[in-house]
Amino acid sequence: MASFEIVGGRKLSGEIIPQGAKNEALQVLCAVLLTSEEVIINNIPDILDVNNLITLLRDMGVKVAKLGEGSFSFQADNIHLDYLKTPDFQDKARRLRGSVMLVGPLVARFGQGFIPQPGGDKIGRRRLDTHFVGLQNLGAKFEFDPVNRFFTIDGKNLKGTYMLLDEASVTGTANIVMAAVMAQGTTTIFNAACEPYLLQLCRMLNSMGAKINGVGSNLLTIEGVTELHGTTHTMLPDMIEIGSFIGMAALTNSALTIKNVHYKELGIIPEVFRRLGIKIELKNDDLFIPEQEKYSVEPFIDGSIMTISDAPWPGFTPDLISIALVTAIQAEGTVLIHQKMFESRLFFVDKLIDMGAQIILCDPHRASVHGLARTAPLRGLRMSSPDIRAGVALLIAALSAKGTSIIDNIEQIDRGYQNIDRRLQALGADIRRI
């Protein structure tokens, strides 16, 4: 088990380039199974979850070649379907929640799929109903082995249909779209997720020969095709990293430039941080966050306390709720953080309270943050990372704190953030891996 040792209280400075989007990578990597031709993907982040999925694809028979930094070639022309029934596949897939998105491409191209009940972050219940009901609507049949917690899917005769998703699940929509592109007839998906990750997946699929209309909206119409071909795809920068760096600059009172952010794809993210009083300047396609001795929370127009809550896109992404919360610690004013989707995602705030933050955990979904307005620094502490996003929130807090902090279980952070210690060292952070 590795840990980070952080000596806080240092200002950071310089430029940082965000990695490729983790959540997009997990989708587009699964999509390489839809064709026997070569697919080249650029800007793939070098992080644990993505590397584990690439290893899993290689074990399934996908030919994988590294072409350069962040660029890989994939060719799924000889998939070993029997491997999907082995304990080795079950063990590796179970440890990676994104593995559930292998099902859509497998049933679309091969008429069958196998998947264990996946793991992932300990942030509360994460339903798979949208995935399975959507695939069942297309004609797939599921069998569940409760002893081994293993699903077997028969999808030999997928047919297009109309469906209204019960929730706008990002991974659920991706799975259904990847199955529907090769189903017979036309599929209409209403209440589809429309995050930039889905936009990118649909762009990639269309470049492979799929016929998807309504891309970027919550109403997708898909005309099934009999086969797809190869393509070259470049991933977006990770908007969660970009939001994390905005919060990091504010809490540490640092001047940072975040390079090549694809601003139009960030949605409401910059505006939410501006509501916390953070100055954000757009220079070409870079974001500059200047030093601020103080940043004050904006009240709502009627004078009521600012509330930041997550919502399906184009609302504020739940993956940045932890970052918004930790950023508010040194703001001037009070913020109510409302995490609607996952009932365990705020259970790291006790560590922030021990560091000196003024936070009231109202219930599993809400926390009230009374900003310190830089009247007192946080204190260094030993703590453990419970999940990817909370881990980075604790890391940001440690960078701003007085004294030394140690964060254990940093494998969680490594799952989503590429070489974060070395990249922060380049900005002047005193952080080392122990």
Secondary structure, 3 states (H helix, E strand, C coil): CCEEEEECCCCCEEEECCCECHHHHHHHHHHHHHCCCEEEEECCCCCHHHHHHHHHHHHHCCEEEEEECCEEEEECCCCCHHHHHCHHHHHHHHCCHHHHHHHHHHHHHHCEEEEECCCCCCCCCCCCHHHHHHHHHCCCEEEEECCCCEEEEECCCCECCEEECCCCCHHHHHHHHHHHCCCECEEEEECCCCCHHHHHHHHHHHHCCCEEECCCCCEEEEECCCCCCCEEEECCECHHHHHHHHHHHHHCCCEEEECCCCHHHCCCHHHHHHHCCCCCEEECCEEEECCCCCCECCCCCCCCCEEEECCCCCCCCHHHHHHHHHHHCCCECEEEEECCCCCCCCCCHHHHHHCCCCEEEEECCEEEEECCCCCCCCECCEEECCCHHHHHHHHHHHHHCECEEEEECCHHHHCCCCCHHHHHHCCCCEEEEC
